[in-house]
Structure formats: structure tokens, C-alpha cells
Amino acid sequence: MAEPVGSLLRRSLDHVEHEAPASYRHLLDTLGPLVIGIDVDGERFALRGGARLEVIDGRVGGMVDGVIDAVAGTHVALSRAAILAVLDAELGLAEAVETGRIAVRGRLDDVVRTHDTLIAYAHAAVRAPSVPALMAQLRGGSGGAP
């Protein structure tokens, strides 16, 4: 069974933090306080900024031990295959959104911040030598058409 995308993202952020610290700080600054709720083929998790980048498993916005969990400002739904199509430049990010292969909801300012965070992540990931091995694991569970 393929490793969950949220787990791969968490591991990649740890690598970026240690292997490309300037890029990590830029990514953290770009995300700011925004929480991005993500659904990849039904796997729900979120990316949250703050003192450090954090991947939260499960749906955000609910109660955790009687306390309201983080509320996502932007929600992104997509498939693992769509992620790979964009990363492999088979599909542009704008085209993926326009055709519904990636669905994004949120206030315009938050959607723009989400876009900028994705670009900052891509720039950071290419600077971390350990991240390409995680890409191979992402590919290993791609299954199905984009």
C-alpha cells in the first residue's frame, strides 16, 4: 500500500527544514498563519504555519479534546495522479484548476497565498537532496488516470 500523501509531505518538510533552511523559512513566511485543508483521493490533512510547518492528519475545523481545531482558510481537493501530472509538467497548475482536476475553495487572498505557498514549496523541495526519494514513493502509489 502506498504511503499516505500527508505523511510524505510531513517527511519532505522535515528534510527541507534541515537541508535547505533558508528555503524552509521562506516557505514558512509565505504560508504565514494560513491553514490549508487538503483532500487527496479522500485522504484528509492540513498544512499549518506558525513557529514551524505542521501537517495535521484528518479534517480540520472539528473539535479535538473539547477545543476547536484549526480552521482551514483554503480547501484543496485533488488526486495523487493530478499531483504527479502537475509535477511532471504534463498539466499546468492553472489548467488543472480550470478543468477541475484540482478544486480550490477559499477567499481570494487565501487562495493566492496557497498558490504562493505551493510555488515556495516546489522551490524549497528541489533544494533538499533527500526529497527526490520521496517523489519516487509518491509515484509508487499513483494508480489510476489523472
C-alpha positions in Angstrom: 0.0 0.0 0.0 1.2 3.5 -0.9 2.4 5.8 1.9 -0.2 8.5 2.6 0.5 11.8 0.9 0.2 13.7 4.2 3.0 11.5 5.6 5.1 12.1 2.5 4.5 15.9 2.9 5.4 15.8 6.6 8.7 13.9 5.8 9.6 16.3 2.9 9.1 19.3 5.2 11.4 17.8 7.7 14.1 17.3 5.0 13.6 20.8 3.7 13.9 22.3 7.2 17.3 20.6 7.8 18.7 20.5 4.2 17.5 23.9 2.9 16.8 26.1 6.0 16.6 29.4 4.1 14.0 27.9 1.8 12.2 26.5 4.7 12.0 29.9 6.4 10.8 31.4 3.1 8.1 28.7 2.9 7.0 29.3 6.5 6.9 33.1 5.9 4.8 32.6 2.7 2.3 30.4 4.4 2.0 32.7 7.4 -0.9 31.9 9.7 -3.0 30.3 6.9 -4.2 26.7 7.3 -4.7 24.8 4.1 -7.1 21.9 4.2 -6.1 19.2 1.7 -8.0 16.2 0.3 -6.0 13.8 -1.8 -8.3 10.9 -3.1 -10.2 11.1 0.2 -7.1 11.3 2.5 -7.7 14.5 4.5 -4.9 16.5 6.2 -3.9 20.1 6.5 -0.8 22.3 6.4 -0.5 24.9 9.1 2.2 27.5 9.7 3.2 29.2 12.9 6.5 28.6 14.6 7.1 25.8 12.2 5.3 24.0 9.4 2.9 21.3 10.6 0.9 18.6 8.8 -2.3 17.8 10.7 -3.9 14.4 10.0 -7.6 14.3 9.4 -10.2 17.0 8.6 -9.5 20.4 10.3 -12.2 22.5 11.8 -13.6 20.0 14.3 -13.3 19.5 18.0 -10.2 17.9 19.5 -10.4 17.2 23.2 -13.1 19.8 23.5 -11.1 22.5 21.8 -11.8 23.8 18.3 -9.1 22.6 16.0 -7.5 24.9 13.4 -9.9 26.1 10.8 -8.7 25.9 7.2 -8.7 29.2 5.2 -8.4 27.3 1.9 -9.5 23.9 0.9 -7.8 22.0 -1.9 -9.1 18.7 -3.3 -7.2 16.7 -5.9 -5.9 13.2 -6.8 -2.4 11.8 -6.4 -2.4 11.4 -10.2 -3.1 15.2 -10.6 -0.2 16.0 -8.3 2.1 13.9 -10.5 0.7 15.4 -13.7 1.5 18.9 -12.4 4.9 17.9 -11.1 5.8 16.2 -14.3 4.7 19.3 -16.3 2.1 17.2 -18.2 -0.5 19.6 -16.8 -0.1 23.2 -15.8 -1.4 24.3 -12.4 -3.8 26.9 -13.9 -5.1 24.3 -16.3 -5.6 21.7 -13.5 -7.7 24.2 -11.6 -9.6 25.4 -14.7 -10.5 21.8 -15.7 -11.5 20.8 -12.1 -8.7 18.3 -11.6 -7.7 20.5 -8.7 -10.6 22.1 -6.8 -9.7 25.1 -4.6 -12.1 26.9 -2.3 -11.5 29.9 -0.1 -11.2 33.7 0.0 -9.3 35.1 -2.9 -6.4 36.4 -0.7 -6.1 32.9 0.9 -6.2 31.2 -2.5 -3.4 33.4 -3.7 -1.4 32.7 -0.5 -2.0 29.0 -1.1 -0.7 29.3 -4.7 2.4 31.2 -3.5 3.0 28.6 -0.8 2.9 25.8 -3.3 5.4 27.6 -5.5 7.7 28.3 -2.4 7.4 24.6 -1.5 8.4 23.5 -5.0 11.5 25.8 -4.9 12.4 24.5 -1.4 11.9 20.8 -2.3 14.3 21.0 -5.2 17.0 22.3 -2.9 16.7 19.4 -0.4 18.7 16.4 -1.6 16.5 13.9 0.2 13.2 14.9 -1.4 13.6 13.1 -4.8 13.4 9.8 -3.0 10.1 10.8 -1.5 8.9 11.6 -5.1 9.6 8.0 -6.0 7.3 6.9 -3.2 4.6 9.3 -4.3 4.8 7.8 -7.8 4.6 4.3 -6.3 1.0 4.8 -5.2 -0.2 6.9 -8.1 -2.7 4.3 -9.5 -5.3 5.4 -12.0 -5.5 8.1 -14.6 -5.1 11.8 -13.6 
